[in-house]
Structure formats: structure tokens, C-alpha cells
Amino acid sequence: MGNIFAVCKFILRGVMKLVGMRSQTVEIEPGTVMNFWVPNKITENQKFKPAVVFTHGFAMDGITTWQFQVLSLAKDYAVYVPDLLFFGGSTTDKPDRSPEFQAECVAKGLRMLGVERCTLVGLSYGGMVGFKMAELYPNLVESMVVTCSVMALTRSITNASLERLGFKCWSDYLLPDSVKGVRNIFEIATYKFPHLPDWICKHYLEVMFEHREEMEELLAALVVDDKDFTAAHYPQRVHLLWGENDKIFDMETAKNLKNQLGDNATLKSIEKTGHLVQVEGPFVYNGELKRFLSSLLQENVHEQ
């Protein structure tokens, strides 16, 4: 039998084509390429659909992370799903591993694809990249939905999270090299995840960590000293959509983030879901996401 994740990815590609999505490789600059899932045909009608960009976390690539949301939104929105560097088909020969560089590459790629304004939906690591995009490119990112993430992964947030999870560093948790380690990822990241057989865990290890060394560098570049972090001011509306039982960035972290963001931020939690809330509670998550996107459309109509 082939690798179960490779088989599922093959099937997923077919499903995405049925809803009008296709994979496209974009050369950001010489030596740097990013894979994006994009609308199949950019017709005149498509250009008038609001653009929604999904950025993924550390455990899976873009389309695997956001498959349920893409299926739900593809009819009414122009959906774009990048694979961040060293995930999926995205790579670079540049040494920069910072979230700023990820943000710059995604922004350049989107502009090459003709995206001028978008709502960015970011999970975990993708949320941190999203905050950088919103800070650096406010004319591109007009609003955000942030799920189980933080503005920046400061040393104090890191220490509190790792102590809660029982790990010494992020790579010990997020870059496992054993069946037990794979189980830990999903047991911690979910409210109630079914027991995974050994063979599925082994298949996961075979396909998800092709760029292990570079991914370790991404994690190292993510953590910043508290004294070096200054919260940016975000003029965009930001909706925080959280798993109520997230063990990695708990509800206290979510409330602190809302306070940092001020009056432009709203917070909604979904019960009986963890860090991977968009997978555990896709129908509730999609409903909340659509309500927020609809409210943005109504605001734009009133402003015109």
C-alpha cells in the first residue's frame, strides 16, 4: 500500500479541481518559489469576488489545513492558499527564516496573482505570518481572522506554552521523529482526537518533514525576546476565532491578544475544540467565518 497521506493528497487535488481550484507555482524571486492554490479561472466575474487568503500552521501544508474552509468558500469568494516556505512545494535558497520574509514572499506572490485587497485567515504559525503581512502591507490586508495564534512568539509566551505542554523547545513538539511524537502533536492540538495506528504515524513522518533542518530554523527564528517586541498598531478589523480548549495558546492568551489589539478586535471561541479548531469543528468555524466576511461586505456597501 502507498503512503496514506500521499493518496489523500491525490484525492484532495481532484476534489479541489471540482470546486474550481488549482495549484500554481509562483517564482517570487530567483531561488524562491511558492506554491499557491488559486481559483481555476480568473474571469471578469472572479475579479469582483472578495479575496480570502488562508495561511497554515506548522503541522500540515496549506490545502490540507484549510480543505474544509476552501470547500465552503470557493463558490462565493476568490480563495488563495499558499504553502509557506519549506511546506508543500515552496522553497528558497535564501538564508532568511523570519516570519517577515514569509510575509514578504506571500505578499509578492499574491500581487503577482493579481490580488490587490484581501481578508487574511491565519492559523497558529500562519497567524503570526499574517500579522506581519498586515503590518507591512496594510493596503493588501484589509482585515484578518486569526485562529489560535499570537502577534509574535515572545520568550514569555513560549515559556508558558512549553511548560504547559511539557516540552523544552518548539522543535521537540512540532518536529517529531517517532510514532509517539506524531501522536503527541495531534493529541495536544485537538480537544478529542481518535487514536492513530502506528502505520498512519509512520506515513506522516515519511511525508511531512522533508525540510526538517530548515523547519528547525523557522522555529528558531520565530521566538523573540520580550524586550525586542513592540506591539504594532493594526488599523484593520481583526476577528479572533479560537478553539475553547486550545492547550497551545489558551483562552487567556486569546484574551490578552484581544486587549493588545484594542477596539478593532472581536473574540469568539468554539466549544469542544482545540488548536486545530477548523478541523475539529469545521461547520461551526465556517459559519463564524462566513458571518465575519459577510459583515465586511455590508460595511463596504455602506461606505460606498
C-alpha positions, 0 to 999 in steps of 0.5 A: 500500500502507498503512503496514506497521506500521499493518496489523500493528497491525490484525492484532495487535488481532484476534489479541489479541481471540482470546486474550481481550484488549482495549484500554481507555482509562483517564482517570487524571486530567483531561488524562491518559489511558492506554491499557491492554490488559486481559483481555476479561472480568473474571469471578469466575474472572479475579479469582483469576488472578495479575496480570502487568503488562508495561511497554515500552521506548522503541522500540515501544508496549506490545502490540507489545513484549510480543505474544509474552509476552501470547500465552503468558500470557493463558490462565493469568494476568490480563495488563495492558499499558499504553502509557506516556505519549506511546506508543500512545494515552496522553497528558497535558497535564501538564508532568511527564516523570519516570519517577515520574509514569509510575509514578504514572499506571500505578499509578492506572490499574491500581487503577482496573482493579481490580488490587490485587497484581501481578508487574511485567515491565519492559523497558529504559525500562519497567524503570526505570518499574517500579522506581519503581512498586515503590518507591512502591507496594510493596503493588501490586508484589509482585515484578518481572522486569526485562529489560535495564534499570537502577534509574535512568539515572545520568550514569555509566551513560549515559556508558558506554552512549553511548560504547559505542554511539557516540552523544552523547545518548539522543535521537540513538539512540532518536529517529531521523529517517532510514532509517539511524537506524531501522536503527541502533536495531534493529541495536544492540538485537538480537544478529542482526537481518535487514536492513530495506528502506528502505520498512519504515524509512520506515513506522516513522518515519511511525508511531512518533514522533508525540510526538517533542518530548515523547519528547525530554523523557522522555529528558531527564528520565530521566538523573540525576546520580550524586550525586542517586541513592540506591539504594532498598531493594526488599523484593520478589523481583526476577528479572533476565532479560537478553539475553547480548549486550545492547550497551545495558546489558551483562552487567556492568551486569546484574551490578552491578544484581544486587549493588545489589539484594542477596539478593532478586535472581536473574540469568539471561541468554539466549544469542544475544540482545540488548536486545530479548531477548523478541523475539529469543528469545521461547520461551526468555524465556517459559519463564524467565518462566513458571518465575519466576511459577510459583515465586511461586505455590508460595511463596504456597501455602506461606505460606498 
